[in-house]
Amino acid sequence: MWWSYTTRIVALETDSIGVYELGDKSKNTVYYGKGKIKTRLLTHLNKKECSLARYYRFELLTTEVECKEKERELLENYLRIHGRLPMYNQKKANPFVGSSPS
């Protein structure tokens, strides 16, 4: 389920760890991330990062290792389908340097 990506809505979220996805006005993925859900989403909003993001959704996980693996899986799948990373993930260091995406 997608949620409106606003400070008021995000402030109600849990700060448990997991992976999250940001979507544009058409709910096309523009970013995947991991960490404490509320903290990370509010950081993006406060820094005005991912300016095209209008929606978000997330999956809670139990360990940092699970978060890292799930984020990598999401990015690899997106890359395989679209031939590129989501818009705002392209600005980060390439997560696949030194490895082969599936």
N, C-alpha and C positions, 0 to 999 in steps of 0.2 A: 504494500500500500504506500502510495506517495503522500507526503505531507507538505503543506506550504512552507517554504523556506524563509521564515521570518523570525526575528528575535523573540517575539512573543510566544510563538509556537515552540521553537527550539528550547527556550528557557524551561519548558515543562518536561523535557526529556530526562532520561536517566543519564548518569555520568559513568555508566558501566562501559567496559571495553567492547569493541566490535569493529565491524567494517561498515562504511556508509557510501552511498552513491548520491551524487548531485545531478539533477536533471534540469534542462532548460524549460522554456514555456511549453514546449511540445513533449516534455518528459523524455527527451533524448539525453543519454548520459553525457555529462561534460567533465565528471571527475569521480574517481574512486579514492577513498582514504581509509585510514584505520586509526584507532586510538580510543580515548574516552569520548564517547559520542557527543554529549552536550558541549564539552570543552572545545573539541575540534570544530564542530559546526559554528559555535559562537566566535571562535577565532577567525574562521574564514569570513564570517559576516562583519566583524569589527574591523578587519583589515581590508574589507571590500575586495577580497580575493574571489575568484570565480563569479564575476559580475553577471554572467548570463544565467546563473543558477536560480531557479524559481521553486524547485521541489527537492525533497530529499527522502530517502528511505535507508534503513539500516538493518543489520543482523547482529545480535549480541553474541559474543563468544566468551570463552572462559579464560584463555591464556593469550599472552602476547604472541607466542609462536603460532597459535591458531589464527590470530588476526593477520599476521604477516603472510601465512600460507594462503588464506582466503583472499586477501587483497591481490596477491600474485596470480592466483587462479582467475579472479575476475578480470584483471588486466590482460592476462594471456588470452582468455576467451574473447575479449573485446578486440584485441589485436588480430586474432585469427579471423574473426568475422569481418572487421572493418578495414584491416590492412594498416591501421595506425592506432595509437593510443587515444583515449578521450582528450579533448582539447586542453584542459588544464593539467592533465598528467604529462603532457608533452613538455611542459615547462620545467618539470622536475628532472633530475638525473634519470637516465634510462634505467629502469629496474631490471632490464634483461642483459646488461653489459656483463660479459663473462659467462653467460649461460644461453641456452637455446630455449625459446618459448615453445610450448607444446603445440 
